[in-house]
Amino acid sequence: MAQHYKDESRLRFFIGDVRERERLYRAFDGVDVVVHAAATKIVPTAEYDPFEAVKTNVLGAMNVIDAAIDTGVERVVALSTDKASSPINLYGATKMASDKLFIAANNYSGAKKTRFSVVRYGNVMGSRGSVIPFFLSLPQGAKLPITDPAMTRFMITLEEGVGLVWTALSEAIGGEIFVRKIPSMNIMDIASAVRPDLETEVVGIRPGEKLHEQMIGIEDSPFTFDFGDHFRITPSIAMEKFSTPSLVERVHESFVYASDSNQEWMTQEELADWVESNRERIGNY
């Protein structure tokens, strides 16, 4: 990024770590908006090194909150994941904790102007560590490792993810979790669309993985509102700065937003077209 934006005078680049609170104070000085994207995000990695995942995903979140309030940042948007809804693995549990920290931070900030919100979405198509670049990297004659033929996942493009962040930055009151409506895909369809030339091999679900992902659980439905192209989960705790949306439809009391019961699905053809149009970008990951 420093090379790509070398002529942009508004940007500065810092080496640092969200685990180091003092470094965040320097980075946030004079800053109006923070997008918190730092995380240890690979599920098996977090299962094997839970202490390190907690330090980054939970303690790092606390450092971001403290630094943002103390330096006068106006808006903070934290990136979350579908794995934070009813988590079964350590990564999801740390992100659920992080989500709750950022929501409660709106009370923690007191009279300060800092407002915190969260965006939650599924697998970013082609991102580092995701299945699409992994499948594309396999040589001719290899077999595609499939965890379970019934597995489903939410699919979102980088542009859609960034768009949801912009929505949160411009519209958040503080305390909401923004969830974009996105399609699902079955893992076998993903494999056929990305590498139709390779055979598949079922290897079993990895430690901490779900068969299907969820972004809004039934316990969140009393607090969830439908905003057309996205949902907003409003705070379940008392919050001085927050007011419940008016003239916006609340979801049904038994509503669940999960990848297997999703109403929208991406076809093999749609994914294949996307891969063909984004090969250069995927290679850069």
N, C-alpha and C positions, 0 to 999 in steps of 0.2 A: 504493500500500500504506500509506503514511503517513496518508493520509486515511481509508482504510477501517478501519485499526487505531488510530485516534487516541486511543481510550480504553483501550488495552492498555498497562499500565504496565511490562510485562516486555520491551517492544520498544524498540529504538533504531534509528534509520536514519542511515547514514553515506554521504556522497558519497565515492567513492574508485575505485580501479582496481587490479586484481590485479597490474598492472605495478609498482606502488609498494609495495615491501615494508614500509616504515615505516608506511604507512596500515593494512596488514593486521595489524601488531602491535597497533595501537590497537583495531582492530575485534575481534580475537580475545581481548583481555584479559578474563579471567573467563568465557570461553565454554567449554562442555563438548563441543559438537558443531558441526561445520562441514559443510555441504553445498556443494561447489564446483560451481557451475553456469555460471560465467563462461566465455565462449568467443566467438571469431570463427567463426561456424558456416556461413555461406553458401558453398557450394562455389565458384561463380564469383568471389566476392569474394576468397577466399583464393588462388585461382589468379592474380588480377590484382595483389593486394597481399600477396605471400608474407611479406615482412619483418614486416608488422604482425600477421599470423596467428601467426607464430612467437613474437613478443613476448608476445602474449596467451595462446596455448594452451600453449606450452612454458615460457617464462620465467615466466609467471604461475603455472603449476603449481608450479614450483620455489619461488616466493615463498610460495605457500600452504603447502607442505610445511615450509619453514623456520620460518614464523611459527607454524604449528600446534605443532610440536615445542617451540619455545622458549617459548611461552606456556602449555604444559601442556594443550592441547586433548586430550580423550580419544579421540574418534572423528572421522574424516574420511571422507566418502563423495564421490567424484568422479563426475560424470556423463560418460559416454562415448557412443559412437555406433556404429552398425553399420559406418560408413565407416572405423573404426579396425581392422577385421579385413581383412587382405590389402589395404591401402590402395592406390589408384591416383591419388589426388589429394592436394594439399597439406594440405587440411583433415584428411583421414583420417590422413595421415602425422603431423601434429602431435598428433592425438588418440591415435594409437598410442604416440607418444613420451610423452605425458602419462600414459597408462595404465601404461607401464613405470616411469615416475618414481614414481607413487603406490604401485605394488606394492613396488618396491625401497625406498621410504621406510620400510617396516616394519623393515628392517635398519638403515637410516640413523638411525632414532630411538634405536638402542642400548637403554640401560636405561630410557629415558623410556616413559611409559605410552601414548603416542599410537599408535592403530591406524588404518591406511588401507585402504580397499577401493574398488572401482569398480562402478558399475552401467552396463550397456550395453543400449540398446534402439533401435528404429527410429524412424520418423516419428511424432511426437506429433500426433495428429489435431486439426486446427484451430489449431495453434500458429502464432505469428508467423513469416512467411516460408514456410509450408508451402503445398501445392498447393490445399487445400480453400478457405481464405479467398480465395486468388487466383482460383480458378474462380468463386466466388460474387460477386466484385467486378466481373466482366466484364459489360458492358452487353448489353442485348438486341441481337441481330444480329451480335455478335462471334463469332469462332471460337475454340474451345478449342485452345491450342497443345499438341500432344502430341509429346514427344521421340521415342518409339518405341512402336508399338502392342504390342510384346512385353514392355515394361518392367514389372517387378514391384517392389513395396515392402512392407516390414513395416509394420503398422498397430498403434498403441497409443494408448489414451486417456490423458489427463492423470492421471486417478485411478489407472490401472494403473502408470504411471511413478512416481508418488509412493509407491504401495504397495511397489514394488520398493526404493525408497530406505529405507523403514521396515524392510523385511526385512533389508537390509544393515546398518542401524544397530543392529538388535537381535540379529543372529545372526553377523555377520562376526567371524572370528578375526583377520583382517588379512592382506591380500594376495590376496583372491579378486576375480574379476570375476563379478558377478551378471548373468545374462542371462534375462529373462523370456520364457516361451513365448507368442507372440502370432501372430495370423493375418497372412496376406499378401493383397495384392490386385493385380490387373492394372490398369495405368493407364487402359485403356479402360473398365473397369468403374467406376473411380473417377469418371471424366468423366461416364459415363451416370447414376451415382447422384447426383452433385452438381448437374450442369446438363444434364438430359435435353433441355432446350429449345434447346441450342446444337449446331451442327455442329463437328466436330473438324478440325484441320489439323496434319499431321505436319511438325515443324520441325527435327527432328534432335537428337541428344544434345548437351548442352552440354559445354564443356571440363571434364574431370575426372569426369564422371558415369559410373556403372556401369549396365549394363542390368539387372542384378539385384544386390541387396545381400546381404551375408553378416555374420552375427554371431559365428559360431564356425567357424574354418577347420580343415582336416584336421590342421594342425600343432598345434592346441590339443586335439585329441581325447584324447591320452594323459593329459591333466590335467583333463578335464571330467567332472563328476558330475551325474546327473539327480536333482533334488530335487522332482519332481512337477510343480509349476507353473512351475519355473524351473531353469536350469542354473547351475552354478558352475564357472568355470575357476580351478583352483588354481595357485599359483605354480610356474613351471618352474625357478626358481632356488632355491638352498638358502636356507632361511629359519628362523631360530632359533625364532621365535614361532609357527610354523605346524605343524599336525599334519593329515595326510591324513584326510578323512572316513571313518568306519567305518560299516558297515551301510547304505551308500548306493551305488546302482548307478553304475558308471562307464560312459560311453557307449562304443559300438563304436569300434574303432581307426580306422575309415574314416569316422567321423561328420562331417558338415558341416551347419551350420544356416544355410541360405540361403533367400532369399525365393522363388525359383522352384521349389525342391524341398521347400518347407514342407509339412507334413501338414495344416495348418489354414488355411482360407481364409475371408475375410469376403465375404459376398454383397452384391450391389448393394442389396438391400432392407435389410439390416442397416446399411449405411453411410447410406442415405437416411434411415432412422429416426433414426440418431444425429445427423445434420446438422439435422433438423427439431427435435430436442429440445435442441440446443445452439446455435441461431442467435444468441441474445443474447450468449453467451460468445464465439463466433467473431467477432462484430461488435466486441467490445471489444479483440480483438487488433489 
